[in-house]
């Protein structure tokens, strides 16, 4: 915020602060919608991958040996698959956010007015 406010005249500070707050709020809302959309889509893709692996190993699952009705076993298996798909999607999102958090300070540091003045 200091970088953006440093170029303003004293009478423009209030309007500049309001504009920066507005842009920050819009950016947060936009980022949140992108992240939740990606998270939802990744959970669907991960679920499909897990189901595909389970179907490939279908002959090796000892479902008949479990002391529950087959419908209940399939319901439990469905819940476990969904939970794991969401967890893998969550891990993917956190990895993406960690990379962004690691790269963003470098971008801000190289774009700062001080480094631009030093380069001249």
TAMO-V658011 format. One line per field, one symbol per residue. psi: psi as a letter, one per 20 degrees, with the letter a starting at -180 (. if undefined). A space follows every 50 residues. Layout:
# TAMO-V658011
psi: ???
This chain:
# TAMO-V658011
psi: hhghihiqqhiigghhgggggghggggggggghgghghgghhhgghghgg hghhhhjhiiplhiiplqqhhhghgghgggggghghghhgggghgghggg hhhghgggghiqhghhhhh.
